Amino acid sequence: MAASTPVIITRPGERGDVLATAIEARGHPVARLAAMRLEALPETPEQRAAWLDFDHFRRVVVVSPFAAECLAEALDRFWPQLPLGIDYYAVGTATAEALHRRLGVRVHVPPTAAGEDTSEALLTLGSLRTLDDEKVLLVAGEGGRPLLAETLAGRGARVTRLALYRRRLLPPTPALAERLAAGDFRALVVSSGEILEYLARWCTGAALNQPLIVSSARLATLAGKLGFRAPVVARGATPTALATAVADACDPQEADVDQDDLEKG
């Protein structure tokens, strides 16, 4: 396959920009496939009540960088100074960075584990194991997995789940749809199960045989069910982890040499 054949990435917005830069730094051109747009939802009475009573929550769990941005926008309007005594949690480092940048708060993040989904990893934190009658705010988008809310409630928390944004799926451009159909790409990088299921309809046998880079074992299992034959699980969803997995999948000989050098060292 030609060296100019791109790696297709599906991560939207600024995070996609960072991922593209990380992959390009490894020597691979990138094609951006805008498969999803995130849209903030209008404020509801339930949201307004939560913002007014924000100081009643003991813990706040945020599931994505965009959720963190939406939360910060709301709190700026209701709380010029944040109340004390609240612990903040994020499912990944990008979300934690957004919370710290926008709110200046210390954020608990899940322990790093190769190929482990960040929701499951977050739930292993000791401070989330016993939540007897504690009020917990879960900030997310519409839909999504119920794992966090159900597990926290099962541990005794009184959970308020607020959906602050919606995900809108977008079809590939004709040029990218053609690439997917022909398998004309070095690798496809997906860190969302919703996007993976959506794009599978454009992927023919040629595409299903190309490397698919995913951010968790859960997504790899889903990929197998959808017919993808070469899923590669990155060591997390960070740009560095995904770019490393791309390099390992696209340049396996170089990866073997690097590993040999590490073992010799």
N, C-alpha and C positions, 0 to 999 in steps of 0.2 A: 504494500500500500504506500502511496506517495507520501513523502515527508510533509507535504503541505496539507494533507488530509487532517481536518481539525478534530479536536476533542469537543464533544457537545456537552455543555453544562446547562442546567435548568434552574439554578439558584437565582432568585430575582434580586433586583435593587443593588444597594451598595455592597452587600455581602457577596453578591455575584461578581461584582467588580474585583473584590479582593481575591476571590477564588480564581478568576480568570488570570489575574496577575501572577498568582502562585503557580499555576499550571504553565503559563507562558515562560516563567523563569526556568522551568524544567526543559524548555526547548520545544514545546508543543503548541501549535496554533490553536485558538479557541473559537468556537462558534457559540453564540449565546442564543438559547431557545427560551423565549419568554412564555412559559407554559402556565404561569399563574400570576395574577395581580391581587395584591392585598388592599382592601378598602375598609377604612374605619366606618363603624356603624354609628347611626345617630344615637344620642344619649337616651336611655330609657329611664323610667321612674326607679327601676331596681338599681341601675347604675348610680343614679343620683343619691339614692338612699345609702348605698355603700360608700360613696365618697364622703357624704356628710358624717357617717359613722366610722370613718376609716380608723380612727384611734381605738376602736373597739376590737380590732383584729389583732391577734397575737402573732400570726405568721402570714406572709404573703408569698404565694408561689406563682412565678411568671414563666410561661411556656415558650416564648419566642421573642426575638428582638423587636418585632413589630408590636407585640403585646406590651413590651416594656415602654416603647415610645407612646403608645396610646395611654397607658397608665400614667406616665409622666405628664402628658398633656392635661389629663383630667385633674391630677393632684395640683398642678400649677394654678388651676382656677379655684380650688377649694382650700388648699393648705399652703399658704406662703412659707410656712415653716412646718416641716414634717413632724408628726407626733413621735415621741420616744417610745421605746419598749416593743418595737415591732421587728421581727426577724424576717429577712428577705431571702428568697430562694429562687434559683434559676436552673433550668434544665440543661444549660450549656454555657460555655464561656462567652459566646457572642451576646447572649441575653444578659449575662452578668455584667459585661462591659457596658451595655446600653443602660442598664439600671444605675451603675455607678456613675457613668458620664452624665446622665440626666438628673439623677436624684442625689448623687453623692453618698450613697449608702453602701455599707458592707454587705456582700452577698454570699450566701452559701451555695456552692456548686457541687455536683456529684463527683465522686471519685472517678478518676479515669480508668477505663477498662477497655481492652481491645474488642471492638465490634459490639459493645454493649449499648443498648438503647438508653438514652439519657434519662428517660422517665423512670425506668426500672432502677437505674443507678442512683438517681436522686432519692428514691424511696429507701435506699440502704443507709442513708445518713441516720446516725443515732438520735439526733434531735427531732426526727420525724417518726420515731417508732412508737412513742406513747403520747397521745394527744388528747387526754381525757378532758372532754368538754371545751377544748380550746376553739376559738373562732379562727378559721383559716379562710383567706381569700385566694381563690384560684383565678388568675387572669389569663384568658386564652382567646381563641377565635371560635367562630361557629363550627359545630361539628367536632371532629377530632376524636381521639381515643378517650374512653371514660376511665382509664386505669388510675390516673392520679386522684380524681375526685372520689372514686369508689374505695380506693385503698386508704386514703386519708380518713374518710368517713368510717371505714371499718376499724380504724385505730382510735376512734373516739372523737374525732374532730367534728365541729359544726361547720361544714363547708359551704361557702358561697361561691358559686362559679359564675363569672361574668364573661360573656362573649363580647369582645370589644371590636372585632373586625370580622370580615368575611373573606373567603378565598374565592376568586373567580378564575376558572380555568380557561385558557386561551389556546386555540388550535395553532399548530406550527405554521410558519410561513410556507408558501409553496416550495421554496428552495430547501428548507429544512425538512419538510414532509418527504421530499424526494430523497434526501440523504438518509432519513430513517428507513424508508422503504427499501433502499438499495444497500443498506448497511455501509454507506460511504462515510465512515467516521472511524477514528482510532479508538475511541472509547466514549461511553455515555455516562455522565455523572449525575446521579439522582439521590437526594437525601430526604425525599418525601414520598410516603407510600401513596398518597393521593395522586401526585404527579406521575409516579411510576405506573399506576393502574391506568391513568388517562392516556399516557403516551404509548402504552403497549398496543393500542389499536392501530397505530401507524407502523409498527415494527413487524416486518416480514421475517422469514427464516434467516435471511442474510444478516439482518440487524440483531436477531436473537442470538446469533453466534459471536457477535462482537463483545469485547469486554464491557461489562456494566459495573461501574463503581458505585457502591452503596455505603451508607454510613453506619449500618448496624446489621447484626445477624438476623433481626426480625425482617428487615427489608430484603435481605438475601433469600430468606425463606419465601417471602411474597414473590420475589423475582422468579424463583424456581417454579412456583405455581403458575406464573404467567407465561412460562416457556423460555425465559432467558437461560442460556446454557453456560454462561461464563461470568457469573456474579463474583465480584471481588469485594470483600469487606474491608473498608478502611479502618484505621485505628481511631475512629471518631468522626465527627462532622466538621471539624475545623478545616480551614483552607489548607493548612500544612498537611494534615492527615490525608485529605482527599487528593491533593496534588502528589503526595508520595505514592499513594495507591495507583494513581494514573501512571506515574513513571514506572512503577514495578510491573504493571500490566502491559504497558506499551514497549518497554525496554527491558524484558526479562533477563537478557544476557548481562546488561549493565548492573541490574539489581543483584545477580549472582556474584558478579565481581566485587561489588560493594560489600556483600555479606562475607565473602571470603576474606576481604581485607580486614573487616571488623574482627573476624575470628582469629586472624593472624595477630592482630594488634592486641 
